Amino acid sequence: MPATSPTEAADEVGAPSLQEQPPPACVMSFNASDATGAGGVAGDVATIAAMGAHALPVVTSVVLRDTAEIFEHHALDAEVVVEQARSVLEDVTISAWKVGFLGSAEGVSAVAEVLTDYPDVPLVAYLPNLAWVEEDDQQAYLDAFRELVLPQTEVLVGNHQTLTDFLLPDWSAERPASARELAVAAGRHGARYVLVTSMLLPNTAGAEQFIDNVLASPQGAVTGEKFERFDVAFVGAGDTLSAALAALLASGAELHAAVGEALAFLDQALDAGFRPGMGNVIPDRFFWALAPEDEEEPGAEEGGELTPRDPRHVH
């Protein structure tokens, strides 16, 4: 009598086979290759996996950097970017897009053309600070992004200053632009929402500095979270937040709930962040998988509650 395989044995007792298990939601990420793992496609893959989805990374450029600064970048040919995406899209059903740095204005145009063919798939677009890109190339990139990507964007994610410079370049008021004002400006180009991060809140003497993170539409603020400001510099935070949001939307979460969960995930990933080199701190996207440092926290008493640790314990 032939031996029974593990799969056959599982089927005999009614356990579902691997083929019957529903696959995780798939998120296609267009982003740069960053060898530090802080951001780019490496950061997106780690974040999307941590959120329980499956990443489909499409490399748009190669960024040469360390954890402290960016030295230069090499954009991939637009046709190469498109062929990477098309090869997968003909085979795999995706549930969300994540757009990061697309390398060049030509790369923006190529990716936007791919996005156009899937209008019902939600797009989370992250706009990083591009001060390190040469001025003419930067302007061409931003113009293309504004014209071609924003009209297809569900949520535009970015630092408050970066989004202000991009959406309201002539802003001259003494007060900072509000999240709603940024959303109105983005809405003129077709984006439905903005998720504005790192909005500094006034602090009273002796109080901790807090930052606000707000999801807004042209009608006003929708939701958001305030977090205590870290005293260290991070790299990869924006990619982490936007990739987490894309993964949650791909998995079917409602937008306001997805934003709250993505912000909480980012805060904890930063809290558990580590410094692998001599530069900035990298978010730990798998903070939740780490074993406790001690079985019992200092100050815990038998039968009593644990004393919480300092919530800002970046390595």
MOBEL-V797500 format. One line per field, one symbol per residue. psi: psi as a letter, one per 30 degrees, with the letter a starting at -180 (. if undefined). Layout:
psi=???
//
This chain:
psi=kkkkleeeeeeeggkkleffkkllkkkkkjllkjffgebaeeeeeeeeefgglkkikjkfljkjlafelkelljklkeeeeeeeeeeeffekklflkkkbkgeleeeeeeeeeeeffiffkkkjkkjlkgffkkeeeeeeeeeeeeeeeefgkekkklkeeeeeeeeifgkglellkleeeeeeeeffgfkelkjklhjkkkklkflkklkkjkkllffakellkkkkklglklkgeeeeeeeeeeeeeeggkleeeeeeeeeeeeeeeeeglljfbgblkkkjfheffkkkelfkkkfklkfalkkklkfihk.
//
